[in-house]
Amino acid sequence: MPQATAASASAKAALEALGTAYRTAYLAHEPSLAPFAPGLRFTENHVEMRLPDGSWDTVTREVGPALTISDPATGQVGIYTSVMQKDVPGFLAVRLKIEDGRITEVEQILSTRRYLSAPPTPIGPVEGFEHDPDLARPVDPAERMSRAALIAMGDAYFETLENNTGELRGGARFSPGATRSENGMSFPDIEKGFRSGRYRFNERVRDRDFFLVDEARGIVMARAFIDHKGVLDAYALTDGTPQTSVFREPQSWGLLEMFKIRSGEITGVEAVFIQTPYYMRSPWTKAPETRPGGLTPPAPRAPPSPPAPTNPPLDD
């Protein structure tokens, strides 16, 4: 067991060193500083393009600090940091896929005020922002959960967020005071928000993909979209307080989000959100949504009826 633990730690260190190499190359605008594989795929804000492009050409500095997580079982690396593009601050989340020591996939979401929605997604100041220090700490072996259990807990969070009516779904559990960070803004007491039913305006959380499990840190990272149909108008919190939905038209949020889980409870969440067109899908999504209550294909249209026969004119 000690040898296996040492091997896992070595594999994680190697992956996270490649995360550092990626950040170095990105900030220097120089792809040669990172080991990119031929045929690399690169997306930024759900749009596929050649690398370098997008913010690779405009980033001027990292505000940081960066938080890096990794999954040797799948060769995935996750990075959460903050950057400047000249005088424009932004929060950056990155997913890297590593194969044979080379980066084969780069997916990143960069949230700035340009990518906020109406009503706006949250965004905080990059200067002075700090990740919850517990996110980087390893979880004591006695408090760790299996990969499947970590993914199930992350999915339970999304189930509870979807069309939120006040109940915790899928076995979701939170530690007292569990806090969520969204684009650098802190939202304390996650469970209280869910119990109040304040997120009723979320129509669905779809295309969920839990691609990274950092077992040592007790973290699972996912991509998803939150759809707001704009149909809901007035509703009430679970205590009867009347509310009016802030979403007045169809729109979606795209996100890269991670969950810290210890002893069966979510203890912290960090996410980077952007607005996307309603029902947008990621180039990385492999198949249509099939979860019950998810996407419903339109009913097939009946073929048009043949034209009614016309009678020939009568002879005079």
Secondary structure as GFF3:
##gff-version 3
##sequence-region A 1 316
A	DSSP	alpha_helix	2	28	.	.	.	ID=ss1
A	DSSP	three_ten_helix	31	33	.	.	.	ID=ss2
A	DSSP	beta_strand	36	44	.	.	.	ID=ss3
A	DSSP	beta_strand	47	49	.	.	.	ID=ss4
A	DSSP	three_ten_helix	54	56	.	.	.	ID=ss5
A	DSSP	beta_strand	61	62	.	.	.	ID=ss6
A	DSSP	beta_strand	67	71	.	.	.	ID=ss7
A	DSSP	beta_strand	76	85	.	.	.	ID=ss8
A	DSSP	beta_strand	88	99	.	.	.	ID=ss9
A	DSSP	beta_strand	102	111	.	.	.	ID=ss10
A	DSSP	three_ten_helix	113	115	.	.	.	ID=ss11
A	DSSP	three_ten_helix	133	136	.	.	.	ID=ss12
A	DSSP	three_ten_helix	141	143	.	.	.	ID=ss13
A	DSSP	alpha_helix	147	161	.	.	.	ID=ss14
A	DSSP	beta_strand	174	182	.	.	.	ID=ss15
A	DSSP	beta_strand	185	187	.	.	.	ID=ss16
A	DSSP	alpha_helix	190	196	.	.	.	ID=ss17
A	DSSP	beta_strand	204	214	.	.	.	ID=ss18
A	DSSP	beta_strand	219	228	.	.	.	ID=ss19
A	DSSP	beta_strand	234	236	.	.	.	ID=ss20
A	DSSP	beta_strand	242	244	.	.	.	ID=ss21
A	DSSP	beta_strand	251	262	.	.	.	ID=ss22
A	DSSP	beta_strand	265	276	.	.	.	ID=ss23
###
